[in-house]
Structures are given as C-alpha cells and as structure tokens.
Amino acid sequence: MLEPLIHGFILALGLILPLGVQNVFIFNQGALQSRFIQALPVVITASLCDTFLITMSVLGVSLLILNSFWIKTILLGAGIIFLIFMGWTTWNSKPINDREDMMKKFSMKKQVMFAASVSLLNPHAIMDTVGVIGSSSLRYQGEGKIIFAVTCILVSWIWFIGLAWAGRITGKLDKSGNFMLVLNKISALVMWGAAVYLGLSLL
C-alpha cells in the first residue's frame, strides 16, 4: 500500500505549494499574531475545510454538486465578490504595532470566518481538490483509497501549521512592518487575480 501513500503525498504537496489566497492568508495571520497559538484557529479552520473538500471529492459527492450549472455559478459568483472584498481590505490594511488594536481587528470569530471563506470559496482549492485529487482517487479501492485520502489530508494539516509558523518567525524578524506591508499588497493582487480568473471562467 506504499503507492497510494507516495502518490497522495506528492500530489497534495504539489497542489498546495503555489502562492494562493489561502496560503497568503494563513501566513499573514501567523505573522500578525503575538503568539503562535493565536494563529491556530486559522490553521485548524483551513485544515478542516481541506479535510471536508478532500473527503467529499474522494467519495464523489463534490463532483455531483459541481456538475450542476446553477450551483457552480452561485459558488463562483460568491467567490468573486468575496475575493474582491478581501483584496480591497488587504490592500488598504497597514502593519499594526499595537497588539491590543490587532486583537480587536482580528478577533477569533473573524479569523475563523475568513479562513473558512478563503478555503471554501477559493476556486483553485475547489477545482484542484475535485478535479485532481477526486479524479486521482478513482484508481484506488478500499484500503488504498483510504490511505490516499488520509495522506492528502495530513499534507494539508502539516503544511498549514508550518506556514503559520513561518509567518510567526517572519513577523518577529520584521519589526518595522515593511515586509508585511509589501506582503499585503502582493496578497491583494493575488486575490484580485483569482477574482478575474473566476470571472473569465463564468464567461
């Protein structure tokens, strides 16, 4: 049963590595929080969302949903609106030196809501999970399919924890806040780019 494990690891890692809305948001939160534990709500939420998407894809449920024209259109439309809003908010955000002000702006509830949104309304995450992981799982049956799915899920959890930790280290080193300011601009451009991609896919 080594094949589904290696296949799932390489496939999941290859899909999650590229710079995207979800990765940028988690890294950003890791850098903003005063303690690593305060970034865990984002990590856990994003990981649970990926776990849900991967499980649904392997079971074939998500393929049935995305085959519906209206459901797909509504999901993509909501994704466009959300990404434009998130991009605007991120572009105009400035580094926060006062930790109390930061905690007011990024409450746990808001962290969880944003993390779920960038995970479940992220077109790349959905298409990659359904189109690639879901399709690839068809070659396995029984125990092999379980190993493949669990491996993909574990890659997501480990990656998000590491990403938040990397953000935490960067935040500690970036005392001036200049790096985070540049990262916010790049994050906004990535989000707007994803919104444009979504819009083109609707045409």
Beta strands, then each sheet from edge to edge (+ up, - down):
end
